[in-house]
Amino acid sequence: MSLLTIDRLTVEHPGGVRAVQDVSLRLDTGRALVLLGESGSGKTTLARAVLGLPGRGTAVHGSIRLGDTELLGLPERELARVRGRRIGYVPQDPSATLDPLRRIGTQLAEVLRVHGLAATRREARAAAPPLLAAAGLPEPERAASAYPHELSGGLRQRAAIALAIACGPELLVADEPTTALDTLVRARILDLFTTLRTERGLALLLVTHDLSAAARIGDTVAVLADGRLAATGPAKELLSPAKGPGRTAGGEIKGPGDGGPALPAVGARRGVRAAPGPGAEPGATARDGSEPAAVPGPSFPGPLVPSPGEPSR
């Protein structure tokens, strides 16, 4: 059974604007689904519908199931428990989830306490550095005691990822998480997502307009255009620069079904280059102030188990 099942999803904003129209997708545990498309294609709207945050006045029809749980129509109180605990969210700008006035470790500890995964404040604080190490921060103890503005952009994004995985979610939704990062840091963040999928069995729903990011993540790509599903299939086929399955002689992506209308290759007007193959290092060098090389940290510890008999503090 699929972890995430989206059936005939339609999202209509106030005024009758349909941002997503009759889209059906599947995502299995440990796999990645990349929502690829230009601005206004509906990919972010679809991701926010999965999070239960479609926007005020927005009508959502169809079905979104996480395992056996139907998310559409779920009361907000129950949705709030699903978000964070079963679904982690990584935004484009880490400041959307990181409080600038509080230390990183304190924020991680609070998430664990709110979701009942740490029995005491001390236990929650002690869990913060391992979480940051699992997200690839090279000095997790120092990062835990830092404020967000004291970290580079790449390290802030890793801290946001640590926050998203703190409760051991089943699904990670990442909305353009590498847009503001330089080439080298972007590659490291994308590789981190692959590591988390491998080690923790996380499913990843990645929203991007970047062909190189989609190629590096691999797995399944779903191309959206004007709110509709224009094409879907393995990344190595849809994103191949040469003619291959699902492409015309001109390198355009075909729509679903044999003989369907061709969709211009996403990103063609941007001149985006494909990412290097698995295991290859990107050719760019880091700029001054870029993220330092990450030291491999321990595996993500998962949900915390309260220590028997330990008093609350």
Secondary structure, 3 states (H helix, E strand, C coil): CCCEEEEEEEEEECCCEEEEEEEEEEECCCCEEEEECCCCCCHHHHHHHHCCCCCCCCEEEEEEEECCEECCCCCHHHHHHHHHHCEEEECCCHHHCCCCCCCHHHHHHHHHHHCCCCCCHHHHHHHHHHHHHHCCCCCHHHHHCCCHHHCCHHHHHHHHHHHHHCCCCCEEEEECCCCCCCHHHHHHHHHHHHHHHHHHCCEEEEEECCHHHHHHHCCEEEEEECCEEEEEEEHHHHCCCCCCCCECCCCCEECCCCCCCEECCCCHHHCCCCCCCCCCCCCCCCCCCCCCCCCCCCCCCCCCCCCCCCCCC
